[in-house]
Amino acid sequence: MENQARISTFFYSAFFILLYGSGYVGAKLGFPYAKPLVFLCWRFAISGILLILIAFLTKATWPKRPIDVLHISVSGIFLVSLFSIGTWVSMDMGVPPATSALIIALQPLTVSFVAYFIFKKEINVNQWIGLFLGLLGVMLVVGEHASFNTKYLIGVLMSFLGLLGLTVGNLYQKTFCSSMNIFTGGAIQSMVAGLVCLVLTFFFEPFVVQWNGQFIFSLFWMSVVVSIGAISFLYILIRRGESHKVASLFYLIPAITAIIAYFVFHSTLNTMQIIGMFITMLGVALVNIKFKFLSFFHSKKITYH
């Protein structure tokens, strides 16, 4: 039984990472037919409705206090909305999916820095080396296309904006939404994120969609397969107490995204970019050797609320 549990956990983790990594490619499939913010409006509307139905069918618990709804909403603005807007606009501006995924993979490094400056958590030598290697690797990957290409540089900055949203959102959710139900909380966050994107479209994008088979497939993949499928696998792993293994597998996302992008878009990485990707993943791994993902929140010296 124990071996069966380990095997099933491995496959659940692998499916989660595969679906998560495919999201970068799936999103780019729809960009020729809808701008990122418009695409995100449709995605969050569909995933939000589906999560409400799942919450109803599973009799999931909804937050009872208005302050809990507020905390979940604020977390969603950063964790879902800002993260998605940053990465999707970045790819729409020409940043390859694997490069955007690589920048997002720097999250453990940013968590370490936040812990250092805000929570006074010490950073050891391994973590400083990891930080240097992570940034060096990203520079090697993005540097080739960055010369005299303002649009590409802005796209890279948008990926870093998505990284900021993911980091702040995770920290906020861990602090104020630790008891959030993944389905009801996810429904609230999807609706709030969709509302943010809808407001932004009035200022930055025309609300126009070219409906065709490829866009519908992309929308279905992002709204159902990625949003619902990945969440379901993550939920199973959390219930088994295996979420830390998912965090460790996040190092594989840039490589998996690059492989999927190769088969879908026939995009390739040159030798320098491959070296940069491995250097970045090594740097992130070094940070997590001593600094477990978000582990400082479990310290008795830190209190919540």
C-alpha positions as CSV (number, residue, x, y, z in Angstrom):
1,M,0.0,0.0,0.0
2,E,2.8,2.4,0.8
3,N,4.5,1.8,-2.5
4,Q,1.2,2.4,-4.3
5,A,0.7,5.7,-2.4
6,R,4.2,6.8,-3.5
7,I,3.6,5.9,-7.1
8,S,0.2,7.7,-7.2
9,T,1.8,10.7,-5.5
10,F,4.5,10.8,-8.1
11,F,1.9,10.7,-11.0
12,Y,-0.3,13.3,-9.3
13,S,2.7,15.6,-8.9
14,A,3.9,15.0,-12.5
15,F,0.4,15.7,-13.9
16,F,0.2,18.9,-11.9
17,I,3.5,20.2,-13.1
18,L,2.7,19.1,-16.7
19,L,-0.6,20.9,-16.7
20,Y,0.9,24.0,-15.0
21,G,3.7,24.1,-17.5
22,S,1.4,23.7,-20.5
23,G,-0.5,26.8,-19.4
24,Y,2.2,29.1,-20.8
25,V,1.9,27.4,-24.2
26,G,-1.8,27.1,-24.1
27,A,-2.2,30.8,-23.4
28,K,0.0,31.8,-26.3
29,L,-2.1,29.7,-28.7
30,G,-5.0,32.1,-28.1
31,F,-3.1,35.4,-28.4
32,P,-3.5,35.8,-32.2
33,Y,-7.3,35.9,-31.7
34,A,-7.7,37.9,-28.4
35,K,-5.6,40.3,-26.5
36,P,-4.3,39.0,-23.1
37,L,-6.7,41.0,-20.8
38,V,-9.8,40.0,-22.9
39,F,-8.6,36.4,-23.0
40,L,-8.2,36.5,-19.2
41,C,-11.7,37.9,-18.7
42,W,-13.2,34.9,-20.5
43,R,-10.9,32.5,-18.7
44,F,-11.7,33.7,-15.2
45,A,-15.4,33.9,-15.9
46,I,-15.5,30.3,-17.1
47,S,-13.2,28.9,-14.4
48,G,-15.1,30.9,-11.7
49,I,-18.4,29.5,-12.7
50,L,-17.0,26.0,-12.9
51,L,-15.4,26.3,-9.4
52,I,-18.8,27.5,-8.0
53,L,-20.4,24.4,-9.5
54,I,-17.7,22.2,-8.1
55,A,-18.0,23.9,-4.7
56,F,-21.8,23.3,-4.7
57,L,-21.4,19.6,-5.7
58,T,-18.8,18.9,-3.1
59,K,-20.6,21.0,-0.5
60,A,-17.4,23.0,0.1
61,T,-17.4,25.6,2.9
62,W,-17.7,29.2,2.0
63,P,-16.1,31.9,4.1
64,K,-18.5,33.2,6.7
65,R,-16.9,36.5,7.7
66,P,-16.6,39.5,5.4
67,I,-13.0,40.0,6.5
68,D,-12.2,36.5,5.2
69,V,-13.8,37.3,1.8
70,L,-11.7,40.5,1.7
71,H,-8.4,38.7,2.5
72,I,-9.2,36.0,-0.2
73,S,-10.0,38.8,-2.7
74,V,-6.8,40.7,-2.0
75,S,-4.8,37.5,-2.3
76,G,-6.5,36.8,-5.6
77,I,-5.6,40.3,-7.0
78,F,-1.9,39.5,-6.5
79,L,-1.8,35.7,-6.8
80,V,-4.2,35.3,-9.7
81,S,-4.8,38.6,-11.4
82,L,-1.4,40.3,-11.3
83,F,0.5,37.1,-11.9
84,S,-1.6,36.2,-14.9
85,I,-1.6,39.7,-16.4
86,G,2.1,40.0,-16.1
87,T,3.0,36.6,-17.7
88,W,0.3,36.8,-20.4
89,V,1.1,40.3,-21.5
90,S,4.8,39.4,-21.4
91,M,4.3,36.5,-23.8
92,D,2.0,38.6,-26.0
93,M,4.9,41.0,-26.3
94,G,7.2,38.3,-27.7
95,V,8.8,36.7,-24.6
96,P,9.0,32.9,-25.2
97,P,6.8,30.8,-22.9
98,A,9.9,29.0,-21.5
99,T,11.6,32.3,-20.7
100,S,8.5,33.6,-18.9
101,A,8.3,30.3,-17.0
102,L,11.9,30.6,-16.0
103,I,11.5,34.1,-14.6
104,I,8.5,32.9,-12.6
105,A,10.6,30.0,-11.3
106,L,12.7,32.6,-9.4
107,Q,9.9,32.8,-6.8
108,P,11.8,31.0,-4.0
109,L,14.6,33.6,-4.5
110,T,12.1,36.4,-4.1
111,V,10.5,34.7,-1.1
112,S,14.0,34.6,0.5
113,F,14.5,38.3,-0.1
114,V,11.1,39.2,1.4
115,A,11.9,37.1,4.4
116,Y,15.3,38.8,4.7
117,F,14.1,42.4,4.5
118,I,10.6,42.1,6.2
119,F,10.8,39.1,8.5
120,K,14.5,39.4,9.3
121,K,15.1,35.8,8.2
122,E,18.8,35.2,7.7
123,I,20.1,34.3,4.3
124,N,23.0,31.8,4.3
125,V,25.9,31.6,1.9
126,N,24.2,28.9,-0.2
127,Q,21.2,31.2,-0.7
128,W,23.3,34.2,-1.7
129,I,25.1,32.0,-4.3
130,G,21.7,30.6,-5.4
131,L,20.4,34.2,-5.8
132,F,23.5,35.1,-7.9
133,L,23.2,32.0,-10.1
134,G,19.4,32.5,-10.6
135,L,19.8,36.0,-11.8
136,L,22.8,35.1,-13.9
137,G,20.9,32.3,-15.6
138,V,17.9,34.5,-16.4
139,M,20.3,37.1,-17.9
140,L,21.8,34.5,-20.1
141,V,18.4,33.3,-21.3
142,V,16.9,36.7,-22.0
143,G,20.0,38.6,-22.9
144,E,20.3,37.4,-26.5
145,H,17.0,39.1,-27.6
146,A,17.2,42.1,-25.3
147,S,19.7,44.2,-27.3
148,F,18.0,47.3,-28.8
149,N,14.6,45.6,-28.5
150,T,12.5,47.8,-26.2
151,K,9.3,45.8,-26.6
152,Y,11.1,42.6,-25.6
153,L,12.6,44.3,-22.5
154,I,9.2,45.6,-21.5
155,G,7.8,42.1,-21.9
156,V,10.6,40.7,-19.7
157,L,9.7,43.3,-17.1
158,M,6.0,42.2,-17.3
159,S,7.1,38.7,-16.4
160,F,8.9,40.1,-13.4
161,L,5.7,41.9,-12.5
162,G,3.9,38.5,-12.7
163,L,6.7,37.1,-10.4
164,L,6.0,40.0,-7.9
165,G,2.3,39.2,-7.9
166,L,2.9,35.5,-7.4
167,T,5.3,36.2,-4.5
168,V,3.2,38.8,-2.7
169,G,0.0,36.8,-3.3
170,N,1.5,33.6,-1.9
171,L,2.8,35.3,1.2
172,Y,-0.5,37.1,1.8
173,Q,-2.5,34.0,1.3
174,K,-0.3,32.0,3.6
175,T,-0.6,34.6,6.3
176,F,-4.3,35.5,6.0
177,C,-6.0,32.7,4.1
178,S,-4.5,29.5,5.5
179,S,-7.9,28.0,6.1
180,M,-9.3,28.9,2.7
181,N,-11.2,26.1,0.8
182,I,-9.5,25.7,-2.5
183,F,-12.7,25.5,-4.5
184,T,-14.8,28.3,-2.8
185,G,-11.7,30.5,-2.4
186,G,-10.7,29.8,-6.0
187,A,-14.1,30.8,-7.2
188,I,-13.9,34.1,-5.3
189,Q,-10.4,34.8,-6.6
190,S,-11.3,33.9,-10.2
191,M,-14.2,36.3,-10.1
192,V,-12.2,39.1,-8.5
193,A,-9.3,38.6,-11.0
194,G,-11.8,38.6,-13.9
195,L,-13.3,41.9,-12.6
196,V,-9.8,43.5,-12.4
197,C,-9.1,42.4,-16.0
198,L,-12.5,43.6,-17.2
199,V,-11.8,47.1,-15.7
200,L,-8.3,47.2,-17.3
201,T,-9.6,46.3,-20.7
202,F,-11.6,49.6,-20.9
203,F,-8.3,51.5,-20.7
204,F,-5.9,49.3,-22.6
205,E,-7.6,46.8,-25.0
206,P,-10.6,46.6,-27.3
207,F,-13.0,43.9,-26.1
208,V,-12.8,41.9,-29.3
209,V,-12.4,38.1,-29.9
210,Q,-12.0,36.2,-33.1
211,W,-13.9,33.1,-32.3
212,N,-12.4,30.0,-34.1
213,G,-11.4,26.5,-33.2
214,Q,-7.9,27.3,-32.0
215,F,-9.1,30.1,-29.7
216,I,-11.9,27.9,-28.3
217,F,-9.4,25.1,-27.7
218,S,-7.0,27.5,-26.0
219,L,-9.8,28.9,-23.8
220,F,-11.0,25.4,-22.9
221,W,-7.4,24.3,-22.0
222,M,-6.8,27.3,-19.8
223,S,-10.2,27.5,-18.1
224,V,-10.8,23.8,-17.6
225,V,-7.7,21.7,-18.0
226,V,-5.2,24.1,-16.4
227,S,-7.4,26.0,-13.9
228,I,-9.6,23.1,-12.8
229,G,-7.3,20.1,-13.6
230,A,-4.2,21.5,-12.0
231,I,-6.1,22.7,-8.9
232,S,-7.6,19.3,-8.5
233,F,-4.3,17.5,-8.6
234,L,-2.9,20.1,-6.2
235,Y,-5.8,19.6,-3.9
236,I,-5.2,15.9,-3.8
237,L,-1.5,16.4,-3.0
238,I,-2.3,18.9,-0.2
239,R,-4.8,16.5,1.4
240,R,-2.0,13.9,1.3
241,G,0.4,16.3,2.9
242,E,2.6,16.2,-0.3
243,S,2.5,19.9,-1.3
244,H,6.2,20.3,-0.5
245,K,7.0,17.8,-3.3
246,V,5.0,19.9,-5.8
247,A,7.2,22.9,-4.7
248,S,10.4,21.0,-5.4
249,L,9.0,20.0,-8.9
250,F,8.5,23.6,-9.8
251,Y,12.2,23.6,-10.9
252,L,11.1,21.5,-13.8
253,I,8.5,23.8,-15.2
254,P,10.7,25.9,-17.4
255,A,12.2,22.8,-19.0
256,I,8.8,21.2,-19.5
257,T,7.4,24.4,-21.0
258,A,10.3,24.5,-23.4
259,I,9.7,20.9,-24.5
260,I,5.9,21.6,-25.0
261,A,6.7,24.9,-26.9
262,Y,9.1,22.9,-29.1
263,F,6.3,20.5,-30.2
264,V,3.6,23.2,-30.5
265,F,5.5,26.2,-31.9
266,H,8.7,24.5,-33.1
267,S,10.7,27.0,-30.9
268,T,14.1,26.0,-29.8
269,L,16.7,27.1,-27.3
270,N,20.3,27.7,-28.2
271,T,23.2,26.4,-26.2
272,M,23.6,29.6,-24.1
273,Q,19.9,29.6,-23.2
274,I,20.0,26.0,-22.2
275,I,23.0,26.7,-20.0
276,G,21.2,29.7,-18.5
277,M,18.1,27.6,-17.8
278,F,20.1,25.0,-15.9
279,I,22.1,27.7,-14.0
280,T,18.8,29.3,-12.9
281,M,17.3,26.0,-11.7
282,L,20.5,25.2,-9.9
283,G,20.3,28.6,-8.2
284,V,16.7,28.1,-7.1
285,A,17.6,24.6,-5.8
286,L,20.5,26.0,-3.7
287,V,18.1,28.5,-2.1
288,N,15.7,25.7,-1.1
289,I,18.3,23.4,0.4
290,K,18.3,25.2,3.6
291,F,15.3,27.5,3.1
292,K,12.1,25.4,2.7
293,F,9.4,27.1,0.7
294,L,7.5,29.5,3.0
295,S,8.8,27.6,6.0
296,F,9.4,30.7,8.0
297,F,5.7,31.1,8.5
298,H,5.7,28.1,10.8
299,S,8.1,29.8,13.2
300,K,6.6,30.4,16.7
301,K,8.0,33.9,16.7
302,I,5.7,35.0,14.0
303,T,2.0,35.6,14.7
304,Y,-0.8,36.1,12.3
305,H,-3.7,38.6,12.4
